[in-house]
Amino acid sequence: MSESSVKNLEVAVIGDNELVSALRLAGIRRTRVIPDDRTAADEIRTSLQEYMSDPDVGVVVLLEEFADLAGSLVLQYRQSKSVLPVIVEVPSKRGTKHPDVVGYYKQFSRGFLGFDIEI
């Protein structure tokens, strides 16, 4: 594979102020802070659609609770034949909905990559 055929894809984040601030410090530039109000679900869906249709985005980091608010849109993207971008749900400061976090991410990587990743 030649260097010219390799494309550097970006990470985008849709989250609360704490998650977005932390990942901005890590160098992620494509971020969207969603305020905790009545329009949150609409803003999450709009942001997700924007990032999912952007050819420069390879990974979308999304808070678990925001994935729940986006509802069927996240499921629709996951069931599509498109490989990229990948939606990765992360827990909020209030914790996770998955009782076995290691098992969840192991299953996620197996489903996406076809093999297990253990850290």
Secondary structure by P-SEA (a helix, b strand, c coil): cccccccbbbbbbbccaaaaaaaaaacccbbbbbccccaaaaaaaaaaaaaaacccccbbbbcaaaaaaacaaaaaaaaccccccbbbbbbcccccccccaaaaaaaaaaaaccccccc
